């Protein structure tokens, strides 16, 4: 039996973003349920992220790959993290 790997989840948003405020608790809850390593970053702190994602936030990355933007569906993120844990 192999050990489950720890998926890495990155949440990109910015202060004052109402969609970010709605999505972040969902991401935190799902990431915690899967024991994922979670990083929460503001695009305002990184010019490259700001250029890349601008008005697409919130954005969720799973293991560095974009999983969602604007809206986060808990069930879809659950499935992605379960699969990432087995990869």
C-alpha positions in Angstrom: 0.0 0.0 0.0 1.5 3.4 -1.0 1.2 6.5 1.0 -1.2 9.2 -0.2 0.7 12.2 -1.5 -0.1 15.7 -0.3 -1.7 17.8 -3.0 -0.7 21.5 -3.2 -3.5 24.0 -3.5 -2.9 27.6 -4.3 -5.7 30.2 -3.9 -5.1 33.5 -5.7 -7.3 36.5 -4.9 -7.0 40.0 -3.6 -8.5 42.0 -0.7 -12.0 43.5 -1.5 -12.8 40.9 -4.1 -16.3 39.6 -3.3 -15.9 36.4 -5.3 -12.7 35.7 -3.4 -14.4 36.3 -0.1 -17.0 33.7 -1.1 -14.6 31.2 -2.5 -11.8 31.2 0.0 -13.7 29.5 2.9 -14.8 26.7 0.5 -11.2 26.2 -0.6 -9.9 26.2 2.9 -12.6 23.6 4.0 -12.0 21.2 1.1 -8.2 21.5 1.3 -8.3 20.7 5.1 -10.5 17.7 4.5 -7.9 16.3 2.1 -4.9 17.3 4.2 -3.7 19.4 1.2 -1.0 22.1 1.6 -2.7 25.4 1.1 -1.2 28.7 0.1 -3.4 31.8 -0.1 -1.8 34.6 -2.2 -2.9 38.1 -3.1 -2.2 38.9 -6.7 -1.5 42.5 -5.5 1.8 41.2 -3.9 3.2 39.8 -7.2 3.2 41.8 -10.5 3.6 38.6 -12.5 0.5 37.1 -10.9 -1.4 40.3 -11.4 -0.6 40.4 -15.1 -1.4 36.7 -15.6 -4.7 36.6 -13.6 -5.9 40.2 -13.4 -9.7 40.0 -13.3 -9.9 36.2 -13.5 -9.7 35.9 -9.7 -10.3 34.0 -7.6 -8.2 31.3 -9.2 -7.4 27.9 -7.7 -4.4 25.9 -8.7 -4.0 22.2 -7.8 -0.4 21.1 -8.0 0.4 24.2 -10.1 -2.4 23.5 -12.7 -5.3 25.9 -12.9 -8.4 24.2 -11.5 -10.9 27.0 -11.4 -11.5 30.7 -11.8 -14.2 33.0 -10.6 -16.2 30.3 -8.8 -15.2 27.3 -6.8 -17.4 24.2 -6.7 -16.6 22.2 -3.5 -17.6 18.9 -5.1 -15.4 19.4 -8.1 -12.4 20.5 -6.0 -13.1 17.4 -3.7 -12.8 15.1 -6.7 -9.6 16.9 -8.0 -7.9 16.6 -4.6 -8.9 13.0 -4.1 -7.3 12.2 -7.5 -4.2 14.3 -6.7 -3.8 12.4 -3.5 -3.7 9.1 -5.4 -1.4 10.3 -8.2 
